[in-house]
Amino acid sequence: MAQTVGRNLAAPLLFLNFIMYIIVIGFASWNLNHFINGQTNYPGVAGNGATFYFLVFAILAGVVGAASKLAGANHIRSWRNDSLAAAAASSIVAWAITALAFGVACKEIAIGGYRGWRLRVLEAFIIILAFTQLLYVLLLHAGMFSSKYGPGYRDPDYVVGGGPGEVKGTRI
């Protein structure tokens, strides 16, 4: 049980973030499509001067975040150091882009003006994802420092001294 604490905490958070990133992709692409078509009077679009930039960063954060969850799912499945490195690296890039979208969302909210319900939902999802993705990044990086939260640096599946021509400590 102590060896799977990180896996038991990261797996539900990974699934939740993946679903939220898919929702962000859907809302951001819908809003961006209507914004590009000039349909800002359409119910749910509108916005202000920061809306276009927010939508671009939100869809970018959604796509990169969903892709990083695939690397995270591979890590949860295999639970090894090599998959930990890939999952941690992609998740920190996804968090950085989500944090950028979070900042633009805060700016868009601060500017004010009428924003439709879809745009407000997208802002809320980005704000929530900025914090849940940070928690996920911290969980993955905790696995790098302690075998309680991750695979650790001593994996029993690896052969010690397993160079070429050597099988489980014996020479061929």
OpenMM code with the backbone's topology and positions (N, CA, C; nanometers):
from openmm import Vec3, app, unit

residues = "MET ALA GLN THR VAL GLY ARG ASN LEU ALA ALA PRO LEU LEU PHE LEU ASN PHE ILE MET TYR ILE ILE VAL ILE GLY PHE ALA SER TRP ASN LEU ASN HIS PHE ILE ASN GLY GLN THR ASN TYR PRO GLY VAL ALA GLY ASN GLY ALA THR PHE TYR PHE LEU VAL PHE ALA ILE LEU ALA GLY VAL VAL GLY ALA ALA SER LYS LEU ALA GLY ALA ASN HIS ILE ARG SER TRP ARG ASN ASP SER LEU ALA ALA ALA ALA ALA SER SER ILE VAL ALA TRP ALA ILE THR ALA LEU ALA PHE GLY VAL ALA CYS LYS GLU ILE ALA ILE GLY GLY TYR ARG GLY TRP ARG LEU ARG VAL LEU GLU ALA PHE ILE ILE ILE LEU ALA PHE THR GLN LEU LEU TYR VAL LEU LEU LEU HIS ALA GLY MET PHE SER SER LYS TYR GLY PRO GLY TYR ARG ASP PRO ASP TYR VAL VAL GLY GLY GLY PRO GLY GLU VAL LYS GLY THR ARG ILE".split()
positions = [
    Vec3(0.0816, -0.1196, 0.0000),
    Vec3(0.0000, 0.0000, 0.0000),
    Vec3(0.0858, 0.1257, 0.0000),
    Vec3(0.1924, 0.1241, 0.0752),
    Vec3(0.2765, 0.2430, 0.0832),
    Vec3(0.3420, 0.2731, -0.0513),
    Vec3(0.3638, 0.1720, -0.1333),
    Vec3(0.4267, 0.1933, -0.2635),
    Vec3(0.3295, 0.2552, -0.3644),
    Vec3(0.1979, 0.2508, -0.3399),
    Vec3(0.1010, 0.2986, -0.4381),
    Vec3(0.0267, 0.4238, -0.3933),
    Vec3(0.0744, 0.4939, -0.2929),
    Vec3(0.0067, 0.6146, -0.2466),
    Vec3(0.0006, 0.7177, -0.3592),
    Vec3(0.1117, 0.7418, -0.4251),
    Vec3(0.1148, 0.8388, -0.5340),
    Vec3(0.0261, 0.7991, -0.6496),
    Vec3(0.0237, 0.6732, -0.6818),
    Vec3(-0.0597, 0.6240, -0.7914),
    Vec3(-0.2073, 0.6412, -0.7575),
    Vec3(-0.2439, 0.6125, -0.6335),
    Vec3(-0.3832, 0.6247, -0.5917),
    Vec3(-0.4287, 0.7701, -0.5857),
    Vec3(-0.3365, 0.8623, -0.5622),
    Vec3(-0.3719, 1.0037, -0.5611),
    Vec3(-0.3691, 1.0642, -0.7005),
    Vec3(-0.2733, 1.0245, -0.7820),
    Vec3(-0.2551, 1.0864, -0.9136),
    Vec3(-0.3558, 1.0376, -1.0167),
    Vec3(-0.3975, 0.9119, -1.0085),
    Vec3(-0.4869, 0.8570, -1.1105),
    Vec3(-0.6220, 0.9284, -1.1174),
    Vec3(-0.6932, 0.9498, -1.0063),
    Vec3(-0.8202, 1.0231, -1.0181),
    Vec3(-0.8012, 1.1684, -1.0625),
    Vec3(-0.6928, 1.2313, -1.0170),
    Vec3(-0.6647, 1.3692, -1.0572),
    Vec3(-0.6315, 1.3756, -1.2065),
    Vec3(-0.5603, 1.2769, -1.2563),
    Vec3(-0.5294, 1.2690, -1.3986),
    Vec3(-0.6574, 1.2571, -1.4805),
    Vec3(-0.7489, 1.1711, -1.4370),
    Vec3(-0.8751, 1.1519, -1.5089),
    Vec3(-0.9600, 1.2787, -1.5049),
    Vec3(-0.9679, 1.3423, -1.3884),
    Vec3(-1.0453, 1.4656, -1.3749),
    Vec3(-0.9883, 1.5750, -1.4647),
    Vec3(-0.8572, 1.5931, -1.4630),
    Vec3(-0.7949, 1.6953, -1.5470),
    Vec3(-0.8127, 1.6654, -1.6951),
    Vec3(-0.8052, 1.5383, -1.7327),
    Vec3(-0.8247, 1.5028, -1.8736),
    Vec3(-0.9647, 1.5413, -1.9199),
    Vec3(-1.0657, 1.5083, -1.8412),
    Vec3(-1.2040, 1.5426, -1.8773),
    Vec3(-1.2207, 1.6946, -1.8836),
    Vec3(-1.1611, 1.7660, -1.7881),
    Vec3(-1.1731, 1.9116, -1.7882),
    Vec3(-1.1010, 1.9740, -1.9078),
    Vec3(-0.9871, 1.9194, -1.9467),
    Vec3(-0.9166, 1.9712, -2.0643),
    Vec3(-0.9979, 1.9457, -2.1921),
    Vec3(-1.0654, 1.8327, -2.2008),
    Vec3(-1.1516, 1.8047, -2.3169),
    Vec3(-1.2662, 1.9062, -2.3222),
    Vec3(-1.3246, 1.9374, -2.2060),
    Vec3(-1.4313, 2.0377, -2.2008),
    Vec3(-1.3779, 2.1745, -2.2413),
    Vec3(-1.2576, 2.2082, -2.1969),
    Vec3(-1.1958, 2.3361, -2.2344),
    Vec3(-1.1750, 2.3418, -2.3854),
    Vec3(-1.1295, 2.2325, -2.4458),
    Vec3(-1.1118, 2.2301, -2.5912),
    Vec3(-1.2447, 2.2567, -2.6608),
    Vec3(-1.3510, 2.1939, -2.6127),
    Vec3(-1.4828, 2.2118, -2.6734),
    Vec3(-1.5332, 2.3547, -2.6629),
    Vec3(-1.5312, 2.4108, -2.5428),
    Vec3(-1.5809, 2.5473, -2.5242),
    Vec3(-1.4920, 2.6495, -2.5949),
    Vec3(-1.3608, 2.6327, -2.5865),
    Vec3(-1.2707, 2.7294, -2.6493),
    Vec3(-1.2832, 2.7253, -2.8015),
    Vec3(-1.2940, 2.6069, -2.8588),
    Vec3(-1.3057, 2.5988, -3.0045),
    Vec3(-1.4396, 2.6559, -3.0518),
    Vec3(-1.5474, 2.6308, -2.9775),
    Vec3(-1.6772, 2.6873, -3.0147),
    Vec3(-1.6725, 2.8398, -3.0088),
    Vec3(-1.6214, 2.8931, -2.8973),
    Vec3(-1.6132, 3.0386, -2.8818),
    Vec3(-1.5208, 3.1013, -2.9857),
    Vec3(-1.4064, 3.0390, -3.0109),
    Vec3(-1.3118, 3.0935, -3.1077),
    Vec3(-1.3704, 3.0916, -3.2485),
    Vec3(-1.4424, 2.9863, -3.2829),
    Vec3(-1.5068, 2.9777, -3.4136),
    Vec3(-1.6063, 3.0913, -3.4322),
    Vec3(-1.6907, 3.1150, -3.3325),
    Vec3(-1.7891, 3.2228, -3.3438),
    Vec3(-1.7233, 3.3601, -3.3372),
    Vec3(-1.6168, 3.3725, -3.2615),
    Vec3(-1.5465, 3.5004, -3.2526),
    Vec3(-1.4794, 3.5341, -3.3854),
    Vec3(-1.4188, 3.4351, -3.4502),
    Vec3(-1.3539, 3.4575, -3.5798),
    Vec3(-1.4572, 3.4914, -3.6869),
    Vec3(-1.5740, 3.4280, -3.6807),
    Vec3(-1.6799, 3.4545, -3.7780),
    Vec3(-1.7473, 3.5895, -3.7555),
    Vec3(-1.7086, 3.6610, -3.6515),
    Vec3(-1.7671, 3.7920, -3.6254),
    Vec3(-1.9028, 3.7866, -3.5599),
    Vec3(-1.9365, 3.6747, -3.5012),
    Vec3(-2.0671, 3.6578, -3.4381),
    Vec3(-2.0594, 3.6886, -3.2888),
    Vec3(-2.0045, 3.8043, -3.2550),
    Vec3(-1.9913, 3.8377, -3.1128),
    Vec3(-2.1245, 3.8760, -3.0507),
    Vec3(-2.2273, 3.8980, -3.1323),
    Vec3(-2.3594, 3.9234, -3.0757),
    Vec3(-2.4365, 3.7934, -3.0535),
    Vec3(-2.3758, 3.6805, -3.0901),
    Vec3(-2.4369, 3.5500, -3.0681),
    Vec3(-2.4403, 3.5222, -2.9180),
    Vec3(-2.5501, 3.4676, -2.8666),
    Vec3(-2.5564, 3.4425, -2.7214),
    Vec3(-2.4439, 3.3499, -2.6762),
    Vec3(-2.3657, 3.3957, -2.5818),
    Vec3(-2.2592, 3.3136, -2.5258),
    Vec3(-2.1207, 3.3522, -2.5722),
    Vec3(-2.1075, 3.4442, -2.6682),
    Vec3(-1.9755, 3.4794, -2.7181),
    Vec3(-1.9314, 3.6123, -2.6580),
    Vec3(-1.9674, 3.7234, -2.7215),
    Vec3(-1.9312, 3.8598, -2.6803),
    Vec3(-1.7882, 3.8693, -2.6320),
    Vec3(-1.7610, 3.9445, -2.5272),
    Vec3(-1.6263, 3.9566, -2.4732),
    Vec3(-1.5747, 4.0977, -2.4787),
    Vec3(-1.4431, 4.1099, -2.4676),
    Vec3(-1.3775, 4.2406, -2.4675),
    Vec3(-1.2459, 4.2277, -2.5431),
    Vec3(-1.1538, 4.3208, -2.5209),
    Vec3(-1.0281, 4.3215, -2.5942),
    Vec3(-0.9379, 4.2024, -2.5652),
    Vec3(-0.9540, 4.1400, -2.4503),
    Vec3(-0.8693, 4.0261, -2.4133),
    Vec3(-0.9278, 3.8924, -2.4561),
    Vec3(-1.0492, 3.8925, -2.5098),
    Vec3(-1.1181, 3.7665, -2.5391),
    Vec3(-1.0440, 3.6828, -2.6431),
    Vec3(-1.0009, 3.7433, -2.7512),
    Vec3(-0.9332, 3.6666, -2.8562),
    Vec3(-0.8078, 3.5988, -2.8016),
    Vec3(-0.7275, 3.6727, -2.7268),
    Vec3(-0.6040, 3.6164, -2.6710),
    Vec3(-0.6356, 3.5059, -2.5704),
    Vec3(-0.7388, 3.5278, -2.4910),
    Vec3(-0.7793, 3.4254, -2.3953),
    Vec3(-0.8213, 3.2978, -2.4660),
    Vec3(-0.8982, 3.3105, -2.5734),
    Vec3(-0.9452, 3.1915, -2.6443),
    Vec3(-0.8298, 3.1158, -2.7089),
    Vec3(-0.7331, 3.1876, -2.7629),
    Vec3(-0.6173, 3.1217, -2.8241),
    Vec3(-0.5364, 3.0460, -2.7189),
    Vec3(-0.5092, 3.1105, -2.6048),
    Vec3(-0.4324, 3.0434, -2.5004),
    Vec3(-0.5122, 2.9313, -2.4345),
    Vec3(-0.6443, 2.9466, -2.4262),
    Vec3(-0.7274, 2.8415, -2.3666),
    Vec3(-0.7294, 2.7165, -2.4541),
    Vec3(-0.7418, 2.7340, -2.5842),
    Vec3(-0.7426, 2.6155, -2.6709),
    Vec3(-0.6043, 2.5516, -2.6750),
    Vec3(-0.4986, 2.6336, -2.6704),
    Vec3(-0.3632, 2.5792, -2.6646),
    Vec3(-0.3417, 2.5011, -2.5344),
    Vec3(-0.3868, 2.5578, -2.4234),
    Vec3(-0.3745, 2.4890, -2.2946),
    Vec3(-0.4547, 2.3595, -2.2946),
    Vec3(-0.5710, 2.3609, -2.3567),
    Vec3(-0.6535, 2.2402, -2.3621),
    Vec3(-0.5881, 2.1284, -2.4412),
    Vec3(-0.5322, 2.1616, -2.5555),
    Vec3(-0.4698, 2.0597, -2.6404),
    Vec3(-0.3421, 2.0053, -2.5764),
    Vec3(-0.2570, 2.0939, -2.5262),
    Vec3(-0.1321, 2.0485, -2.4632),
    Vec3(-0.1629, 1.9723, -2.3345),
    Vec3(-0.2628, 2.0186, -2.2584),
    Vec3(-0.3007, 1.9497, -2.1354),
    Vec3(-0.3554, 1.8110, -2.1610),
    Vec3(-0.4410, 1.7965, -2.2609),
    Vec3(-0.4949, 1.6644, -2.2930),
    Vec3(-0.3848, 1.5705, -2.3418),
    Vec3(-0.2923, 1.6232, -2.4194),
    Vec3(-0.1807, 1.5396, -2.4659),
    Vec3(-0.0907, 1.4985, -2.3502),
    Vec3(-0.0708, 1.5873, -2.2537),
    Vec3(0.0134, 1.5512, -2.1391),
    Vec3(-0.0542, 1.4466, -2.0519),
    Vec3(-0.1858, 1.4438, -2.0538),
    Vec3(-0.2566, 1.3410, -1.9765),
    Vec3(-0.2370, 1.2024, -2.0381),
    Vec3(-0.2115, 1.1960, -2.1670),
    Vec3(-0.1821, 1.0662, -2.2292),
    Vec3(-0.0480, 1.0131, -2.1802),
    Vec3(0.0505, 1.1018, -2.1694),
    Vec3(0.1790, 1.0605, -2.1111),
    Vec3(0.1611, 1.0233, -1.9648),
    Vec3(0.0744, 1.0954, -1.8943),
    Vec3(0.0457, 1.0631, -1.7546),
    Vec3(-0.0236, 0.9290, -1.7397),
    Vec3(-0.1145, 0.8974, -1.8316),
    Vec3(-0.1821, 0.7677, -1.8268),
    Vec3(-0.0835, 0.6536, -1.8512),
    Vec3(0.0117, 0.6760, -1.9400),
    Vec3(0.1161, 0.5759, -1.9631),
    Vec3(0.1993, 0.5567, -1.8361),
    Vec3(0.2272, 0.6654, -1.7663),
    Vec3(0.3049, 0.6545, -1.6426),
    Vec3(0.2252, 0.5815, -1.5336),
    Vec3(0.0983, 0.6126, -1.5205),
    Vec3(0.0156, 0.5448, -1.4200),
    Vec3(0.0092, 0.3953, -1.4508),
    Vec3(0.0029, 0.3611, -1.5788),
    Vec3(-0.0038, 0.2203, -1.6178),
    Vec3(0.1265, 0.1473, -1.5900),
    Vec3(0.2398, 0.2063, -1.6300),
    Vec3(0.3673, 0.1357, -1.6167),
    Vec3(0.4361, 0.1624, -1.4835),
    Vec3(0.4226, 0.2844, -1.4294),
    Vec3(0.4765, 0.3225, -1.2986),
    Vec3(0.6254, 0.2943, -1.2874),
    Vec3(0.7002, 0.3535, -1.3801),
    Vec3(0.8457, 0.3392, -1.3822),
    Vec3(0.9100, 0.4759, -1.3914),
    Vec3(1.0416, 0.4817, -1.3687),
    Vec3(1.1124, 0.6085, -1.3690),
    Vec3(1.1158, 0.6750, -1.5063),
    Vec3(1.1303, 0.5956, -1.6105),
    Vec3(1.1365, 0.6554, -1.7434),
    Vec3(1.0025, 0.7183, -1.7819),
    Vec3(0.8927, 0.6553, -1.7470),
    Vec3(0.7621, 0.7151, -1.7756),
    Vec3(0.7338, 0.8327, -1.6830),
    Vec3(0.7902, 0.8300, -1.5618),
    Vec3(0.7753, 0.9425, -1.4690),
    Vec3(0.8383, 1.0681, -1.5273),
    Vec3(0.9538, 1.0557, -1.5872),
    Vec3(1.0207, 1.1718, -1.6457),
    Vec3(0.9387, 1.2323, -1.7590),
    Vec3(0.8837, 1.1487, -1.8448),
    Vec3(0.8032, 1.1991, -1.9561),
    Vec3(0.6742, 1.2639, -1.9061),
    Vec3(0.6091, 1.2006, -1.8098),
    Vec3(0.4843, 1.2557, -1.7565),
    Vec3(0.5083, 1.3867, -1.6828),
    Vec3(0.6159, 1.3934, -1.6047),
    Vec3(0.6452, 1.5148, -1.5289),
    Vec3(0.6820, 1.6304, -1.6222),
    Vec3(0.7605, 1.6028, -1.7243),
    Vec3(0.8010, 1.7084, -1.8175),
    Vec3(0.6817, 1.7625, -1.8963),
    Vec3(0.5990, 1.6735, -1.9485),
    Vec3(0.4843, 1.7210, -2.0267),
    Vec3(0.3808, 1.7893, -1.9382),
    Vec3(0.3667, 1.7440, -1.8147),
    Vec3(0.2668, 1.8068, -1.7271),
    Vec3(0.3095, 1.9464, -1.6830),
    Vec3(0.4398, 1.9682, -1.6662),
    Vec3(0.4835, 2.1028, -1.6264),
    Vec3(0.4712, 2.2008, -1.7431),
    Vec3(0.4895, 2.1544, -1.8662),
    Vec3(0.4670, 2.2408, -1.9824),
    Vec3(0.3182, 2.2731, -1.9940),
    Vec3(0.2322, 2.1728, -1.9732),
    Vec3(0.0879, 2.1954, -1.9783),
    Vec3(0.0447, 2.2919, -1.8687),
    Vec3(0.1053, 2.2801, -1.7503),
    Vec3(0.0700, 2.3722, -1.6422),
    Vec3(0.1149, 2.5145, -1.6753),
    Vec3(0.2305, 2.5292, -1.7352),
    Vec3(0.2794, 2.6626, -1.7702),
    Vec3(0.1860, 2.7311, -1.8697),
    Vec3(0.1405, 2.6590, -1.9689),
    Vec3(0.0486, 2.7176, -2.0671),
    Vec3(-0.0874, 2.7443, -2.0028),
    Vec3(-0.1316, 2.6555, -1.9138),
    Vec3(-0.2578, 2.6776, -1.8423),
    Vec3(-0.2470, 2.7986, -1.7508),
    Vec3(-0.1315, 2.8174, -1.6874),
    Vec3(-0.1113, 2.9351, -1.6022),
    Vec3(-0.1141, 3.0629, -1.6861),
    Vec3(-0.0624, 3.0559, -1.8070),
    Vec3(-0.0683, 3.1710, -1.8969),
    Vec3(-0.2133, 3.2030, -1.9340),
    Vec3(-0.2908, 3.0993, -1.9663),
    Vec3(-0.4331, 3.1191, -1.9962),
    Vec3(-0.5077, 3.1701, -1.8728),
    Vec3(-0.4671, 3.1247, -1.7546),
    Vec3(-0.5251, 3.1718, -1.6294),
    Vec3(-0.5028, 3.3220, -1.6126),
    Vec3(-0.3836, 3.3676, -1.6417),
    Vec3(-0.3537, 3.5103, -1.6310),
    Vec3(-0.4355, 3.5942, -1.7268),
    Vec3(-0.4508, 3.5460, -1.8488),
    Vec3(-0.5310, 3.6196, -1.9463),
    Vec3(-0.6787, 3.6153, -1.9076),
    Vec3(-0.7240, 3.5047, -1.8487),
    Vec3(-0.8628, 3.4966, -1.8014),
    Vec3(-0.8875, 3.5980, -1.6902),
    Vec3(-0.7918, 3.6112, -1.6004),
    Vec3(-0.8046, 3.7115, -1.4936),
    Vec3(-0.8099, 3.8519, -1.5522),
    Vec3(-0.7298, 3.8774, -1.6539),
    Vec3(-0.7307, 4.0087, -1.7200),
    Vec3(-0.8652, 4.0322, -1.7880),
    Vec3(-0.9186, 3.9307, -1.8525),
    Vec3(-1.0471, 3.9443, -1.9200),
    Vec3(-1.1592, 3.9719, -1.8203),
    Vec3(-1.1538, 3.9056, -1.7058),
    Vec3(-1.2536, 3.9294, -1.6017),
    Vec3(-1.2388, 4.0703, -1.5460),
    Vec3(-1.1153, 4.1166, -1.5285),
    Vec3(-1.0905, 4.2498, -1.4735),
    Vec3(-1.1367, 4.3602, -1.5686),
    Vec3(-1.1220, 4.3385, -1.6990),
    Vec3(-1.1671, 4.4392, -1.7958),
    Vec3(-1.3181, 4.4533, -1.7897),
    Vec3(-1.3870, 4.3413, -1.7744),
    Vec3(-1.5324, 4.3441, -1.7606),
    Vec3(-1.6032, 4.3438, -1.8938),
    Vec3(-1.7249, 4.3959, -1.8935),
    Vec3(-1.8079, 4.3925, -2.0124),
    Vec3(-1.8936, 4.2668, -2.0126),
    Vec3(-1.9818, 4.2588, -2.1102),
    Vec3(-2.0690, 4.1422, -2.1188),
    Vec3(-1.9918, 4.0245, -2.1747),
    Vec3(-1.9929, 3.9157, -2.1023),
    Vec3(-1.9361, 3.7895, -2.1488),
    Vec3(-2.0444, 3.6848, -2.1351),
    Vec3(-2.0676, 3.6102, -2.2415),
    Vec3(-2.1718, 3.5090, -2.2402),
    Vec3(-2.1410, 3.3957, -2.1439),
    Vec3(-2.2401, 3.3098, -2.1241),
    Vec3(-2.2240, 3.2030, -2.0255),
    Vec3(-2.1183, 3.1030, -2.0676),
    Vec3(-2.1021, 3.0785, -2.1962),
    Vec3(-2.0003, 2.9832, -2.2403),
    Vec3(-1.8596, 3.0364, -2.2132),
    Vec3(-1.8417, 3.1646, -2.2320),
    Vec3(-1.7121, 3.2266, -2.2052),
    Vec3(-1.6820, 3.2270, -2.0552),
    Vec3(-1.7846, 3.2522, -1.9737),
    Vec3(-1.7653, 3.2492, -1.8286),
    Vec3(-1.7372, 3.1076, -1.7792),
    Vec3(-1.8011, 3.0086, -1.8399),
    Vec3(-1.7734, 2.8687, -1.8047),
    Vec3(-1.6294, 2.8334, -1.8414),
    Vec3(-1.5855, 2.8773, -1.9578),
    Vec3(-1.4477, 2.8526, -2.0005),
    Vec3(-1.3486, 2.9181, -1.9056),
    Vec3(-1.3765, 3.0402, -1.8645),
    Vec3(-1.2898, 3.1077, -1.7670),
    Vec3(-1.2825, 3.0285, -1.6368),
    Vec3(-1.3975, 2.9808, -1.5904),
    Vec3(-1.4013, 2.9036, -1.4650),
    Vec3(-1.3213, 2.7743, -1.4778),
    Vec3(-1.3346, 2.7058, -1.5897),
    Vec3(-1.2605, 2.5808, -1.6094),
    Vec3(-1.1097, 2.6064, -1.6135),
    Vec3(-1.0684, 2.7130, -1.6785),
    Vec3(-0.9250, 2.7449, -1.6842),
    Vec3(-0.8726, 2.7775, -1.5450),
    Vec3(-0.9498, 2.8526, -1.4672),
    Vec3(-0.9068, 2.8874, -1.3317),
    Vec3(-0.8954, 2.7622, -1.2455),
    Vec3(-0.9926, 2.6730, -1.2542),
    Vec3(-0.9885, 2.5483, -1.1763),
    Vec3(-0.8724, 2.4608, -1.2227),
    Vec3(-0.8538, 2.4515, -1.3544),
    Vec3(-0.7456, 2.3688, -1.4077),
    Vec3(-0.6079, 2.4200, -1.3695),
    Vec3(-0.5927, 2.5501, -1.3544),
    Vec3(-0.4625, 2.6036, -1.3141),
    Vec3(-0.4213, 2.5470, -1.1787),
    Vec3(-0.5167, 2.5299, -1.0894),
    Vec3(-0.4843, 2.4777, -0.9569),
    Vec3(-0.4785, 2.3248, -0.9523),
    Vec3(-0.5706, 2.2565, -1.0214),
    Vec3(-0.5660, 2.1097, -1.0194),
    Vec3(-0.4457, 2.0567, -1.0968),
    Vec3(-0.4077, 2.1253, -1.2047),
    Vec3(-0.2882, 2.0840, -1.2789),
    Vec3(-0.1629, 2.1065, -1.1958),
    Vec3(-0.1582, 2.2156, -1.1195),
    Vec3(-0.0449, 2.2393, -1.0303),
    Vec3(-0.0359, 2.1294, -0.9244),
    Vec3(-0.1496, 2.0885, -0.8705),
    Vec3(-0.1504, 1.9788, -0.7737),
    Vec3(-0.1004, 1.8493, -0.8369),
    Vec3(-0.1413, 1.8228, -0.9609),
    Vec3(-0.0962, 1.7040, -1.0324),
    Vec3(0.0548, 1.7091, -1.0573),
    Vec3(0.1059, 1.8256, -1.0957),
    Vec3(0.2503, 1.8416, -1.1168),
    Vec3(0.3258, 1.8160, -0.9869),
    Vec3(0.2754, 1.8681, -0.8776),
    Vec3(0.3403, 1.8467, -0.7480),
    Vec3(0.3387, 1.6999, -0.7077),
    Vec3(0.2294, 1.6299, -0.7356),
    Vec3(0.2236, 1.4865, -0.7059),
    Vec3(0.3253, 1.4086, -0.7887),
    Vec3(0.3371, 1.4424, -0.9153),
    Vec3(0.4345, 1.3721, -0.9992),
    Vec3(0.5772, 1.4005, -0.9540),
    Vec3(0.6042, 1.5259, -0.9199),
    Vec3(0.7394, 1.5584, -0.8774),
    Vec3(0.7694, 1.5043, -0.7384),
    Vec3(0.6689, 1.4831, -0.6565),
    Vec3(0.6912, 1.4182, -0.5277),
    Vec3(0.7386, 1.2746, -0.5500),
    Vec3(0.6932, 1.2127, -0.6594),
    Vec3(0.7378, 1.0787, -0.6934),
    Vec3(0.8839, 1.0725, -0.7316),
    Vec3(0.9414, 1.1847, -0.7723),
    Vec3(1.0839, 1.1865, -0.8048),
    Vec3(1.1704, 1.1860, -0.6791),
    Vec3(1.1146, 1.2353, -0.5695),
    Vec3(1.1941, 1.2495, -0.4484),
    Vec3(1.1698, 1.1420, -0.3439),
    Vec3(1.0571, 1.0722, -0.3518),
    Vec3(1.0262, 0.9710, -0.2522),
    Vec3(0.9583, 0.8522, -0.3185),
    Vec3(1.0009, 0.7320, -0.2827),
    Vec3(0.9390, 0.6133, -0.3392),
    Vec3(0.8010, 0.5889, -0.2804),
    Vec3(0.7632, 0.6642, -0.1781),
    Vec3(0.6284, 0.6532, -0.1228),
    Vec3(0.5256, 0.7086, -0.2209),
    Vec3(0.5640, 0.8130, -0.2960),
    Vec3(0.4722, 0.8782, -0.3877),
    Vec3(0.4992, 0.8459, -0.5336),
    Vec3(0.5999, 0.7713, -0.5632),
    Vec3(0.6316, 0.7368, -0.7006),
    Vec3(0.7166, 0.6123, -0.7057),
    Vec3(0.7623, 0.5756, -0.8229),
    Vec3(0.8405, 0.4539, -0.8354),
    Vec3(0.9750, 0.4611, -0.7650),
    Vec3(1.0235, 0.5793, -0.7340),
    Vec3(1.1526, 0.5924, -0.6672),
    Vec3(1.2666, 0.5618, -0.7621),
    Vec3(1.3865, 0.5591, -0.7090),
    Vec3(1.5031, 0.5361, -0.7929),
    Vec3(1.5482, 0.3914, -0.7906),
    Vec3(1.4922, 0.3098, -0.7076),
    Vec3(1.5277, 0.1683, -0.7036),
    Vec3(1.4075, 0.0874, -0.7468),
    Vec3(1.4076, 0.0464, -0.8696),
    Vec3(1.2973, -0.0295, -0.9258),
    Vec3(1.3363, -0.1763, -0.9322),
    Vec3(1.2605, -0.2671, -0.8703),
    Vec3(1.2984, -0.4080, -0.8686),
    Vec3(1.2925, -0.4746, -1.0064),
    Vec3(1.2235, -0.4129, -1.1036),
    Vec3(1.2162, -0.4725, -1.2370),
    Vec3(1.3448, -0.4556, -1.3164),
    Vec3(1.4280, -0.3591, -1.2789),
    Vec3(1.5525, -0.3373, -1.3492),
    Vec3(1.6594, -0.4347, -1.2977),
    Vec3(1.7429, -0.4805, -1.3894),
    Vec3(1.8516, -0.5709, -1.3539),
    Vec3(1.9742, -0.4868, -1.3199),
    Vec3(2.0357, -0.5155, -1.2070),
    Vec3(2.1550, -0.4423, -1.1663),
    Vec3(2.2732, -0.4963, -1.2444),
    Vec3(2.3472, -0.4070, -1.3089),
    Vec3(2.4653, -0.4481, -1.3850),
    Vec3(2.4295, -0.5247, -1.5111),
    Vec3(2.3147, -0.5003, -1.5657),
    Vec3(2.2695, -0.5736, -1.6840),
    Vec3(2.3209, -0.5141, -1.8117),
    Vec3(2.4509, -0.5187, -1.8337),
    Vec3(2.5103, -0.4677, -1.9558),
    Vec3(2.4922, -0.5660, -2.0703),
    Vec3(2.5539, -0.5388, -2.1856),
    Vec3(2.5430, -0.6299, -2.2993),
    Vec3(2.6080, -0.7643, -2.2681),
    Vec3(2.5402, -0.8695, -2.3020),
    Vec3(2.5935, -1.0036, -2.2801),
    Vec3(2.5746, -1.0535, -2.1383),
    Vec3(2.5004, -0.9824, -2.0577),
    Vec3(2.4822, -1.0226, -1.9189),
    Vec3(2.3331, -1.0353, -1.8909),
    Vec3(2.2894, -1.1497, -1.8446),
    Vec3(2.1497, -1.1740, -1.8128),
    Vec3(2.1387, -1.2032, -1.6642),
    Vec3(2.0741, -1.1163, -1.5918),
    Vec3(2.0506, -1.1304, -1.4477),
    Vec3(2.1763, -1.1660, -1.3727),
    Vec3(2.2835, -1.0959, -1.4000),
    Vec3(2.4052, -1.1120, -1.3234),
    Vec3(2.4970, -1.2241, -1.3705),
    Vec3(2.4620, -1.2957, -1.4768),
    Vec3(2.5477, -1.4022, -1.5279),
    Vec3(2.5950, -1.3665, -1.6668),
    Vec3(2.7143, -1.4020, -1.6994),
    Vec3(2.7698, -1.3760, -1.8332),
    Vec3(2.7271, -1.4860, -1.9288),
    Vec3(2.7079, -1.4469, -2.0545),
    Vec3(2.6714, -1.5450, -2.1569),
    Vec3(2.7962, -1.5951, -2.2237),
] * unit.nanometer
topology = app.Topology()
chain = topology.addChain("A")
for resn in residues:
    res = topology.addResidue(resn, chain)
    for name in ("N", "CA", "C"):
        topology.addAtom(name, app.Element.getBySymbol(name[0]), res)
